[in-house]
Amino acid sequence: MEKYTSLEILEETPKSSSVFTLRLNRPHRSNALSSEFFQEFPAALSSLDHNPNCAVIILSAKGNNFCAGIDLKALTSLTAGIHTSSDPGRSAEKSRRQIKFMQDAITAIENCRKPVIAAIQGACIGGGVDIITACDIRFCTEDAYFSVKEVDLAITADLGSLQRLPGIVGYGNAMELALTARTFSGSEAKALGLVSKTFGSKADMDEGVRAIAEGIGAKSPLAVTGTKRVMLTSRDMRLNEGLDYVATWNSAMLLSNDLREVSSARLQNRKPSFSKL
Ligand SMILES: CC/C=C\C=C\CC(=O)SCCNC(=O)CCNC(=O)[C@H](O)C(C)(C)COP(=O)(O)OP(=O)(O)OC[C@H]1O[C@@H](n2cnc3c(N)ncnc32)[C@H](O)[C@@H]1OP(=O)(O)O
């Protein structure tokens, strides 16, 4: 297993489980996002995407807080080297590339074929919201709290929240949260539809999210990855284009062995067994 400084990959026990946990691992900094994170996070997701034993990824965080956003102490190194040219045009172009590089690290969640489920406790601020809005499913503890914090730092959020949040909580709610940067609770996050469910404690959330992940992991991997890809692609399309896309997708996927396996398992009164992705 690869070694990372900002996160770690945990395999579920028993070994037969197809659920892996990707855990933010800078609890002493409230899991603030370091420059290493933006290299390591897409690399870790890619390694899980390519790992045939992994069907579902839980994105969790060590310590009291899920994520305090960008590491304010590392912000200088994250933006270092941008203003090295005497030409403002060249500096701006370099700055744009750095922002795109950081955006890509978060979009890696959507590019991963396997579902990514966020399990959030404590603070989820700024860059933390960018991360969870790219996840496929979100859960939190009752004491979790959130803020689209960027305007308070005189920044226009640029790592995905402004693009993804409206589709999750509605345009008006997203605009209000982003313009006020106000802190909102786990129960409000549930009411807004940002999270699917809240749990009374971190231990309850860990257990509950694992059970949900195991349930998804037992389903046809082709159907699961197809559902993720078609939903994400259709989100960015018009209705007719989305229907056309899924018709093309399924014209290939309906030929899969997984369909026959589901029918056989039903007839034989057993659980279906699928080959890995
Ligand atoms: C190109 C892109 C540019 C910018 C993108 C920005 C997007 C953003 O993320 S904007 C949001 C930035 N984040 C913040 O403003 C949050 C700042 N932190 C806090 O408000 C609080 O720490 C908290 C997250 C609400 C957690 O509070 P609490 O539970 O009371 O813990 P603390 O004692 O405050 O923190 C523990 C420890 O973590 C350090 N820390 C917290 N946040 C950050 C951070 N963002 N960067 C670096 N370090 C952080 C904090 O200093 C403490 O460390 P000590 O050594 O104990 O002081």
The ligand as a Gaussian input file, in Angstrom:
#p B3LYP/6-31G(d) Opt

LIG

0 1
 C       -6.307000      28.640000      -4.648000
 C       -7.321000      28.275000      -3.636000
 C       -7.238000      29.185000      -2.523000
 C       -7.992000      29.168000      -1.463000
 C       -9.101000      28.294000      -1.215000
 C       -9.747000      28.425000      -0.037000
 C      -10.859000      27.563000       0.280000
 C      -11.036000      27.465000       1.780000
 O      -10.835000      26.410000       2.274000
 S      -11.563000      28.830000       2.665000
 C      -11.666000      28.223000       4.337000
 C      -10.347000      28.245000       5.065000
 N      -10.523000      27.693000       6.381000
 C      -10.882000      28.389000       7.464000
 O      -11.082000      29.588000       7.419000
 C      -11.055000      27.609000       8.755000
 C      -10.068000      28.043000       9.837000
 N      -10.215000      27.197000      11.009000
 C      -11.224000      27.299000      11.885000
 O      -12.100000      28.119000      11.775000
 C      -11.233000      26.330000      13.040000
 O       -9.934000      25.858000      13.233000
 C      -12.182000      25.128000      12.820000
 C      -11.943000      24.452000      11.480000
 C      -13.624000      25.636000      12.901000
 C      -11.958000      24.054000      13.925000
 O      -12.048000      24.639000      15.197000
 P      -11.625000      23.766000      16.496000
 O      -12.291000      22.450000      16.458000
 O      -11.856000      24.639000      17.672000
 O      -10.089000      23.466000      16.284000
 P       -8.873000      24.504000      16.354000
 O       -8.261000      24.456000      17.731000
 O       -9.278000      25.840000      15.843000
 O       -7.873000      23.863000      15.295000
 C       -7.035000      22.757000      15.623000
 C       -5.717000      22.984000      14.918000
 O       -5.948000      23.005000      13.527000
 C       -5.363000      24.210000      12.986000
 N       -6.161000      24.666000      11.815000
 C       -7.486000      24.822000      11.771000
 N       -7.853000      25.234000      10.545000
 C       -6.729000      25.349000       9.827000
 C       -6.459000      25.742000       8.477000
 N       -7.453000      26.045000       7.597000
 N       -5.196000      25.763000       8.065000
 C       -4.182000      25.413000       8.902000
 N       -4.373000      25.015000      10.190000
 C       -5.632000      24.991000      10.629000
 C       -5.447000      25.191000      14.126000
 O       -4.542000      26.246000      13.913000
 C       -5.082000      24.317000      15.299000
 O       -3.697000      24.112000      15.325000
 P       -2.838000      24.623000      16.609000
 O       -1.424000      24.257000      16.291000
 O       -3.412000      23.888000      17.778000
 O       -3.059000      26.102000      16.672000

